[in-house]
């Protein structure tokens, strides 16, 4: 049985002795821990022992019972207070009620009355402790459930099913803080086909998720959770431009994961947003970015903004799973896979049509979706530029095989234009980089970081594309161009080597000479002599 402690306070010791002897404290579930003969001493003992109950007289020296009760209620609100006195003035009773005390008992103390008071008080204390324990148990259960509740919240957020009016309550209840100015979704995909020997794919994915939390959690204050078989991150950014730095960080992580645990990881970075309710769109674009590994390869980071800025809008088709899948195939798959996706779509949508009217509706919806896709991706296709009414009419009269051929040809044509546009965009991108070098090669601060910041892309993406298109790294290209300009100046001018070095971006003449000799096999001075003599 739970025992509660009692402190007795009265300036008349004989009264205290009578109370202690008259009551069967142990039988009631209490024990008297001591007594005090004034309020000051009593307050000291309350601070030291923190009793469950204080039974005090009102009239006492130094500090009376009313002031003592007030101090106890302020500093130790859980302590129960009983007032007893020989004075039954109404004002005291009113103040005792104001202080929310347990009882107001008149002297002389009656043992039966006091026993009844403490019996009721024991029941009350038992109930409060039971309730407190229940609350603590619920709190403990809630805290244990919090990771699952958060994961469910994030999943619902990714699906776009959080209402704006409900958002503050979710964040408060689940103790989630979004303090960044911008956000984006990052999808971390671990290949289940390329797994180290004797390693379970599920354990490998779990290991990757653990590494992701450690790698990104602190710096980016990122929320991390599992969703649809992938690890998903929500990094918090201070500016939109930080996404390039994040992309490079993700690219380094892919290489780190392969080196440390042998995992082939592809990271997709979605579009940046200011509103966390827009993270559903960011998640969708991050997943799309991961699918581009079919083009750019796995074990790397892919930023949707960098690879497909013109392909990110799909309004009007998101609810049609088969068609959305076909458009995804058009972007990243082979011609054979596109033809298969067309057949699958037609078999699911057209063949089950039960009436001519349903067939007509299906054709109109298909043409509308294709038209939106073409507009959103800046595709020009013969037939769509004509009168749409005539196009509808001609398609409605086609037999199944002819319609299938038209749809297949259109899809393959879309694919070809996207590939060509992507290649053209890449070449334009590299041309801009080369032009930038031609205009800024004399800048000693020109570097990979510098050019990427100027072009607004991540280092990893820029380096991959530049090397693919030129066969040379950016630094290699910059060095070669600087050396070409230096060799020209050596032949066309009489400037000193250190002056030429500075004019092509080298502040250290010795290092310039080292790089020049590595490029041409001779020192700058000898190069000038040899070429000057050869011209004579």
HURARA-V614477 format. One record per residue. N is the residue number from 1. RES is the residue in three letters. SS is DSSP state (h for helix, s for strand, l for the rest). PHI is phi in whole degrees, 0 to 359 (none if undefined). Layout:
# HURARA-V614477
N,RES,SS,PHI
N,RES,SS,PHI
This chain:
# HURARA-V614477
1,UNK,l,none
2,UNK,l,291
3,UNK,l,254
4,UNK,s,250
5,UNK,s,262
6,UNK,s,232
7,UNK,s,247
8,UNK,s,261
9,UNK,s,226
10,UNK,l,197
11,UNK,l,281
12,UNK,l,254
13,UNK,h,296
14,UNK,h,297
15,UNK,h,296
16,UNK,h,297
17,UNK,h,297
18,UNK,h,299
19,UNK,h,298
20,UNK,h,296
21,UNK,h,277
22,UNK,h,285
23,UNK,l,253
24,UNK,l,275
25,UNK,h,300
26,UNK,h,296
27,UNK,h,295
28,UNK,h,277
29,UNK,l,93
30,UNK,s,234
31,UNK,s,220
32,UNK,s,275
33,UNK,s,272
34,UNK,s,156
35,UNK,s,212
36,UNK,s,225
37,UNK,l,255
38,UNK,l,203
39,UNK,h,292
40,UNK,h,295
41,UNK,h,297
42,UNK,h,298
43,UNK,h,296
44,UNK,h,299
45,UNK,h,291
46,UNK,h,297
47,UNK,h,297
48,UNK,h,282
49,UNK,h,257
50,UNK,l,46
51,UNK,l,292
52,UNK,l,285
53,UNK,s,226
54,UNK,s,240
55,UNK,s,251
56,UNK,s,229
57,UNK,s,285
58,UNK,l,269
59,UNK,l,277
60,UNK,l,211
61,UNK,l,286
62,UNK,l,70
63,UNK,l,208
64,UNK,l,282
65,UNK,h,294
66,UNK,h,291
67,UNK,h,294
68,UNK,h,300
69,UNK,h,298
70,UNK,h,296
71,UNK,h,295
72,UNK,h,296
73,UNK,h,297
74,UNK,h,285
75,UNK,h,268
76,UNK,l,224
77,UNK,l,299
78,UNK,l,282
79,UNK,l,287
80,UNK,s,272
81,UNK,s,235
82,UNK,s,245
83,UNK,s,255
84,UNK,s,223
85,UNK,s,198
86,UNK,l,273
87,UNK,l,252
88,UNK,l,252
89,UNK,l,297
90,UNK,h,294
91,UNK,h,298
92,UNK,h,298
93,UNK,h,298
94,UNK,h,297
95,UNK,h,293
96,UNK,h,298
97,UNK,h,295
98,UNK,h,300
99,UNK,l,279
100,UNK,l,57
101,UNK,l,277
102,UNK,l,286
103,UNK,s,213
104,UNK,s,234
105,UNK,s,247
106,UNK,s,269
107,UNK,l,283
108,UNK,l,290
109,UNK,l,287
110,UNK,l,263
111,UNK,h,297
112,UNK,h,294
113,UNK,h,298
114,UNK,h,294
115,UNK,h,298
116,UNK,h,297
117,UNK,h,299
118,UNK,h,286
119,UNK,h,295
120,UNK,h,294
121,UNK,h,294
122,UNK,h,297
123,UNK,h,299
124,UNK,h,295
125,UNK,h,296
126,UNK,h,299
127,UNK,h,296
128,UNK,h,297
129,UNK,h,293
130,UNK,h,298
131,UNK,h,296
132,UNK,h,298
133,UNK,h,296
134,UNK,h,296
135,UNK,h,297
136,UNK,h,296
137,UNK,h,293
138,UNK,h,296
139,UNK,h,297
140,UNK,h,298
141,UNK,h,297
142,UNK,h,298
143,UNK,h,295
144,UNK,h,292
145,UNK,h,274
146,UNK,h,304
147,UNK,h,302
148,UNK,h,291
149,UNK,h,296
150,UNK,h,296
151,UNK,h,300
152,UNK,h,294
153,UNK,h,297
154,UNK,h,297
155,UNK,h,298
156,UNK,h,296
157,UNK,h,296
158,UNK,h,296
159,UNK,l,273
160,UNK,l,71
161,UNK,l,252
162,UNK,l,266
163,UNK,l,278
164,UNK,h,302
165,UNK,h,291
166,UNK,h,270
167,UNK,h,302
168,UNK,h,303
169,UNK,h,293
170,UNK,h,301
171,UNK,h,297
172,UNK,h,289
173,UNK,h,296
174,UNK,l,264
175,UNK,l,55
176,UNK,l,250
177,UNK,l,240
178,UNK,l,247
179,UNK,l,251
180,UNK,l,288
181,UNK,l,277
182,UNK,s,224
183,UNK,s,219
184,UNK,s,202
185,UNK,s,260
186,UNK,s,236
187,UNK,s,257
188,UNK,s,255
189,UNK,s,256
190,UNK,s,256
191,UNK,l,297
192,UNK,l,267
193,UNK,l,265
194,UNK,l,252
195,UNK,l,242
196,UNK,l,302
197,UNK,l,303
198,UNK,l,61
199,UNK,l,245
200,UNK,l,284
201,UNK,h,304
202,UNK,h,294
203,UNK,h,295
204,UNK,h,296
205,UNK,h,298
206,UNK,h,296
207,UNK,h,296
208,UNK,h,297
209,UNK,h,299
210,UNK,h,298
211,UNK,h,295
212,UNK,h,299
213,UNK,h,300
214,UNK,h,290
215,UNK,h,284
216,UNK,h,249
217,UNK,l,305
218,UNK,l,284
219,UNK,l,298
220,UNK,l,259
221,UNK,l,46
222,UNK,l,272
223,UNK,s,278
224,UNK,s,231
225,UNK,s,201
226,UNK,s,263
227,UNK,s,206
228,UNK,l,52
229,UNK,l,83
230,UNK,s,242
231,UNK,s,270
232,UNK,s,242
233,UNK,s,244
234,UNK,s,239
235,UNK,s,286
236,UNK,s,250
237,UNK,s,247
238,UNK,l,272
239,UNK,l,209
240,UNK,l,296
241,UNK,l,295
242,UNK,h,294
243,UNK,h,294
244,UNK,h,292
245,UNK,h,296
246,UNK,h,298
247,UNK,h,299
248,UNK,h,297
249,UNK,h,297
250,UNK,h,294
251,UNK,h,296
252,UNK,h,295
253,UNK,h,295
254,UNK,h,301
255,UNK,h,290
256,UNK,h,297
257,UNK,h,296
258,UNK,h,291
259,UNK,h,286
260,UNK,h,278
261,UNK,h,239
262,UNK,l,73
263,UNK,l,267
264,UNK,l,267
265,UNK,s,245
266,UNK,s,243
267,UNK,s,246
268,UNK,s,256
269,UNK,s,251
270,UNK,l,275
271,UNK,l,293
272,UNK,l,278
273,UNK,s,221
274,UNK,l,263
275,UNK,l,250
276,UNK,h,294
277,UNK,h,286
278,UNK,h,269
279,UNK,h,293
280,UNK,h,297
281,UNK,h,292
282,UNK,h,296
283,UNK,h,297
284,UNK,h,300
285,UNK,h,287
286,UNK,h,292
287,UNK,h,296
288,UNK,h,296
289,UNK,h,300
290,UNK,h,299
291,UNK,h,294
292,UNK,l,286
293,UNK,h,298
294,UNK,h,296
295,UNK,h,259
296,UNK,h,264
297,UNK,l,94
298,UNK,l,271
299,UNK,l,57
300,UNK,l,198
301,UNK,s,263
302,UNK,s,231
303,UNK,s,264
304,UNK,h,301
305,UNK,h,293
306,UNK,h,281
307,UNK,h,264
308,UNK,l,214
309,UNK,h,298
310,UNK,h,271
311,UNK,h,248
312,UNK,l,273
313,UNK,l,263
314,UNK,l,226
315,UNK,l,303
316,UNK,l,97
317,UNK,l,238
318,UNK,l,297
319,UNK,l,273
320,UNK,l,262
321,UNK,h,299
322,UNK,h,296
323,UNK,h,289
324,UNK,h,299
325,UNK,h,293
326,UNK,h,298
327,UNK,h,295
328,UNK,h,295
329,UNK,h,299
330,UNK,h,300
331,UNK,h,285
332,UNK,h,238
333,UNK,l,254
334,UNK,l,279
335,UNK,h,298
336,UNK,h,299
337,UNK,h,293
338,UNK,h,293
339,UNK,h,300
340,UNK,h,297
341,UNK,h,293
342,UNK,h,298
343,UNK,h,300
344,UNK,h,296
345,UNK,h,295
346,UNK,h,297
347,UNK,h,291
348,UNK,h,279
349,UNK,h,263
350,UNK,l,268
351,UNK,l,300
352,UNK,l,287
353,UNK,l,305
354,UNK,l,264
355,UNK,l,211
356,UNK,h,297
357,UNK,h,298
358,UNK,h,297
359,UNK,h,296
360,UNK,h,299
361,UNK,h,298
362,UNK,h,297
363,UNK,h,296
364,UNK,h,297
365,UNK,h,294
366,UNK,h,296
367,UNK,h,297
368,UNK,h,298
369,UNK,h,293
370,UNK,h,296
371,UNK,h,296
372,UNK,h,298
373,UNK,h,299
374,UNK,h,297
375,UNK,h,295
376,UNK,h,296
377,UNK,l,251
378,UNK,l,55
379,UNK,l,258
380,UNK,l,253
381,UNK,l,234
382,UNK,l,302
383,UNK,l,111
384,UNK,l,282
385,UNK,l,278
386,UNK,l,277
387,UNK,l,296
388,UNK,h,296
389,UNK,h,298
390,UNK,h,294
391,UNK,h,297
392,UNK,h,302
393,UNK,h,300
394,UNK,h,292
395,UNK,h,289
396,UNK,h,294
397,UNK,l,268
398,UNK,l,288
399,UNK,l,284
400,UNK,h,308
401,UNK,h,294
402,UNK,h,292
403,UNK,h,295
404,UNK,h,300
405,UNK,h,297
406,UNK,h,299
407,UNK,h,295
408,UNK,h,295
409,UNK,h,299
410,UNK,h,296
411,UNK,h,297
412,UNK,h,292
413,UNK,h,293
414,UNK,h,302
415,UNK,h,300
416,UNK,h,297
417,UNK,h,293
418,UNK,h,294
419,UNK,h,298
420,UNK,h,296
421,UNK,h,295
422,UNK,h,294
423,UNK,h,296
424,UNK,h,296
425,UNK,h,297
426,UNK,h,295
427,UNK,h,296
428,UNK,h,297
429,UNK,h,298
430,UNK,h,291
431,UNK,h,298
432,UNK,h,298
433,UNK,h,296
434,UNK,h,296
435,UNK,h,298
436,UNK,h,297
437,UNK,h,298
438,UNK,h,298
439,UNK,h,269
440,UNK,h,231
441,UNK,l,299
442,UNK,l,283
443,UNK,l,284
444,UNK,l,295
445,UNK,l,271
446,UNK,l,298
447,UNK,l,211
448,UNK,h,299
449,UNK,h,300
450,UNK,h,297
451,UNK,h,293
452,UNK,h,293
453,UNK,h,294
454,UNK,h,294
455,UNK,h,270
456,UNK,l,74
457,UNK,l,229
458,UNK,l,279
459,UNK,h,302
460,UNK,h,296
461,UNK,h,294
462,UNK,h,301
463,UNK,h,299
464,UNK,h,297
465,UNK,h,292
466,UNK,h,298
467,UNK,h,294
468,UNK,h,295
469,UNK,h,276
470,UNK,h,251
471,UNK,l,76
472,UNK,l,222
473,UNK,l,285
474,UNK,h,298
475,UNK,h,297
476,UNK,h,298
477,UNK,h,295
478,UNK,h,300
479,UNK,h,296
480,UNK,h,298
481,UNK,h,293
482,UNK,h,298
483,UNK,h,293
484,UNK,h,298
485,UNK,h,293
486,UNK,h,295
487,UNK,h,297
488,UNK,h,295
489,UNK,h,292
490,UNK,h,295
491,UNK,h,276
492,UNK,h,264
493,UNK,l,230
494,UNK,l,253
495,UNK,l,296
496,UNK,l,294
497,UNK,h,301
498,UNK,h,292
499,UNK,h,289
500,UNK,h,296
501,UNK,h,304
502,UNK,h,294
503,UNK,h,289
504,UNK,l,250
505,UNK,l,99
506,UNK,l,244
507,UNK,l,275
508,UNK,l,257
509,UNK,h,300
510,UNK,h,294
511,UNK,h,293
512,UNK,h,301
513,UNK,h,298
514,UNK,h,296
515,UNK,h,294
516,UNK,h,298
517,UNK,h,294
518,UNK,h,295
519,UNK,h,281
520,UNK,h,250
521,UNK,l,85
522,UNK,l,222
523,UNK,l,287
524,UNK,h,304
525,UNK,h,295
526,UNK,h,292
527,UNK,h,301
528,UNK,h,298
529,UNK,h,298
530,UNK,h,297
531,UNK,h,283
532,UNK,h,291
533,UNK,h,294
534,UNK,h,295
535,UNK,h,287
536,UNK,l,285
